[in-house]
Amino acid sequence: MADTHEFFSTVLPERLTNNPSLVQEIGAIYVFDIDGAGQWTVDLTGEGTISEGSVDNAGCTVSAAKADFESMLDNPSSAMMLFMANKLKVSDVPLGLSLQKLLS
């Protein structure tokens, strides 16, 4: 099973390093508020950075319980099901749809 902390500290940084065009392609700031795990800011503007905590200028906030978020990491195609069940909340749906590129 995927681990939230490992995703933000290791997996996602590697994906951005291996595919730097994602930063330019998405070009937004996300805050992930994962209940039971913490908050992370993924800034896909400029260089593309990931940091613990949140910022006020995020274009999209993604909220979920830790178990649901980790389930989505294991199976990215489950994101829509979690969204429809109101277990995954996304403040900006078009930006939320861009997350599929980061998760797969």
N, C-alpha and C positions, 0 to 999 in steps of 0.2 A: 504494500500500500504506500502511496506517495505521502510525503511529509511536507507540510506547509513551510516550515522553516528551511528545509533543504531546497524546496522549490525556489524560494526567494534568494537564498544565499548562494546556491550552486547551479541549479538547473537553468533558471531563467537567465542569469548572467552568461552562462555558456551559450545559450541559444542566441543571445544578442551579439556575442562575440563572433559566433560562427555565421550569423546572418545579419550583418549590420544594416542591411537595407530595410529591415523591419522598423528601425527607428524612424527613418525618413518616410516609409510607407504609412505608418500609423500616425506619427506626429502628434501625440496627445499625452496628457498626464493623467494617470489613474491612481486612485487610492483604493487599496484592498483592505477592507475591515473584516477580519476573519475572527468571529466570536470563538474564544477559547485558544487563540493562537497569537493575535496581535494585529497591528496595522503596518502596511508597507506602502510606500509611494514608488510607483514605476513611472519615471519621467522619460517618455519617448520623444522628447524634443532635444535638440542639440546633440550631445554625445550619447544620451541614453543612460540613465542612472537608476539604481534601485537602492532605496534607503528605508530603514525602519521608521515608523511614524507616519503622520499624515500632513498634508499641506492644504491651505485654503483655496488654492487656484486649480484644483483638479478639474478636468473636463468630465470625468466619469468616476463615480464611486461604486465599487463592487462590494456587496455585503453577503456573507454566508456564514453558516456554522462551520467549524473546522472539519467535521466529518463529511459534510456535503461538499465543501471545497476540495477535500482530498479525494473524494469519490469522482469529482469532475476532473481532477488531475489524472487519475487512473483511466478515465474514460471520457475524453473531451466531448464526445458526441452526446453525453448526458446533460450538457449545459442547458439546452433548450428545455428538457424535461424538468430540470431543477428550477429554471426560470418560471415555467408555467405553473409549477407547484408552489411558487412564491418562496422557495428555499434559497434561491439565488436572486438577489436584488441588484439591479443595475440602474444607475441614475440617468444614463444617456444610452438608449438602446442602440443607435447606430455605432457609437464608439464601443459599446459592449460587444457588438458583433465582430468588431476587429480583433477582439481577444482570441478568437479561434486560431488566428495566425500565431499567437504566442504559445498557446497550449498544445498545439500539435506539431 
